[in-house]
Amino acid sequence: MSITVNGLGELKELAGGALGTSEWIEVTQERINTFADATGDHQWIHVDPARAARGPFGAPIAHGYLTLALFIPLFTDLLDVQGVTTKVNYGLNKVRFPAPVKAGSRLRLTARLAGAEDVAGGGVQITVDGTLEIEGETKPAAVLQSVSRFYP
């Protein structure tokens, strides 16, 4: 269930409001392996299912930064900003990974548009508070505050 806004003015009007909850996305072992190949992080807790099964989490787990990277497709499932030419990830104010994401788990994002302000160049910077939930788990995979910029 996506919210669609047309232009920066409508985007700013959403400040302080909930953006909702995304659909679920599966974190497969294949996705974890692909991320390991892309980053060069082949630590056994991620890519060796047999050894990881005997490890501290009882299964292979996703890289924390893979979990973080999944924020973007889940976020775009929640908010569609039309009438702009450029969308830029500007940074993160805070990120925590309270629980590991085991291979085969499903994640979803619940988000709130914490703020929106004008920036130089005619753009708008938004701050989004997000929680990446793990299906069936009490602790979230990640809690974060993301900063993005949109330009006309």
C-alpha atoms as one frame of an Amber mdcrd trajectory, in Angstrom:
protein
   0.000   0.000   0.000   1.913   2.919  -1.312   1.390   6.624  -0.759   1.862
   8.625  -3.932   2.688  12.326  -3.830   3.143  14.690  -6.736   5.924  17.151
  -6.136   7.851  18.504  -3.221   4.963  20.471  -1.725   2.875  17.334  -1.250
   5.913  15.528   0.130   6.417  18.202   2.800   2.750  17.933   3.807   3.353
  14.319   4.916   5.901  15.353   7.558   5.108  13.910  10.965   2.843  11.217
   9.578   2.979   7.456   9.275   3.903   5.988   5.901   2.535   2.562   6.772
   3.926  -0.929   6.507   5.437  -2.512   3.403   4.906  -5.952   1.937   7.176
  -8.760   3.113  10.472  -9.528   1.344  12.323 -12.840   1.759  15.992 -12.891
   2.651  17.111 -16.061   0.873  20.481 -17.755   1.147  20.987 -16.862  -2.510
  20.463 -13.160  -1.732  22.942 -13.424   1.159  25.515 -15.138  -1.078  25.077
 -12.512  -3.803  25.639  -9.748  -1.249  28.736 -11.557   0.035  30.094 -11.717
  -3.522  29.355  -8.027  -4.110  31.068  -6.905  -0.897  33.762  -9.533  -0.451
  32.400 -10.402   3.012  32.308 -14.205   2.935  32.326 -14.782   6.698  31.062
 -18.296   7.447  28.095 -17.104   9.530  26.670 -15.758   6.255  27.716 -18.193
   3.523  28.389 -21.612   5.078  24.981 -23.091   6.030  26.432 -26.287   7.546
  28.900 -24.478   9.792  26.400 -21.683  10.582  23.871 -24.299  11.748  26.351
 -25.185  14.511  27.134 -21.523  15.225  25.663 -19.015  17.657  22.525 -18.291
  15.609  21.683 -21.863  14.536  21.522 -20.843  10.864  23.245 -18.551   8.365
  22.386 -14.896   8.912  22.213 -11.914   6.596  24.903  -9.270   6.752  23.788
  -6.246   8.741  24.479  -4.074   5.715  22.340  -6.341   3.510  19.501  -5.844
   5.962  20.115  -2.101   5.796  20.238  -2.137   1.977  16.780  -3.744   1.881
  15.413  -0.532   3.408  15.392   1.054  -0.067  13.110  -1.396  -1.936  10.847
  -1.632   1.100  10.727   2.169   1.452   9.855   2.655  -2.219   6.995   0.210
  -1.623   5.629   2.744   0.887   6.248   6.137  -0.742   6.208   7.070  -4.434
   7.360  10.642  -5.035   6.425  11.780  -8.531   7.135  15.107 -10.185  10.818
  15.102  -9.197  13.884  14.482 -11.355  16.365  13.268  -8.734  16.155  11.112
  -5.605  19.316  10.806  -3.491  20.130   8.765  -0.399  21.821  11.417   1.719
  22.755   9.348   4.744  21.731   7.824   8.026  21.474   9.465  11.409  21.231
   6.236  13.369  21.190   2.483  12.722  20.954  -0.433  15.128  20.614  -4.179
  14.434  18.797  -5.645  17.484  18.247  -9.138  16.009  19.934 -11.272  13.344
  18.097 -12.099  10.126  18.309 -15.836   9.477  18.359 -17.093   5.890  14.784
 -17.728   4.784  13.325 -15.010   7.044  10.962 -12.386   5.775  11.277  -8.662
   6.505   8.954  -5.716   6.220   9.323  -2.007   6.918   7.157   0.198   9.086
   8.040   3.857   8.591   7.163   7.383   9.587   8.154  10.602   7.815   9.763
  12.330  10.793  10.584  15.558   8.978  10.856  17.419   5.694  12.746  20.632
   5.051  13.906  22.715   2.130  17.560  22.436   1.073  19.773  24.443  -1.278
  19.150  23.837  -4.954  15.377  23.817  -4.574  15.175  20.358  -3.048  13.559
  18.829  -0.005  15.344  16.680   2.553  13.289  14.096   4.386  14.071  12.156
   7.546  12.406   8.764   7.872  12.174   6.696  11.052  12.057   3.036  10.063
  11.801  -0.355  11.691  12.623  -3.510   9.747  10.571  -6.268  11.340  11.309
  -9.998  11.106   8.215 -12.119  10.589   7.449 -14.109  13.747  10.128 -12.418
  15.870   9.696  -9.977  18.747  12.883  -7.968  18.140  13.346  -6.021  14.898
  16.172  -6.658  12.449  16.996  -2.955  12.237  15.888   0.376  13.619  17.097
   3.368  11.653  16.729   6.974  10.695  17.327   7.588   7.003  17.911  10.924
   5.268  17.013  11.417   1.592  16.851  14.362  -0.776  14.488  15.017  -3.646
  14.994  17.622  -6.358  12.538  19.066  -8.908
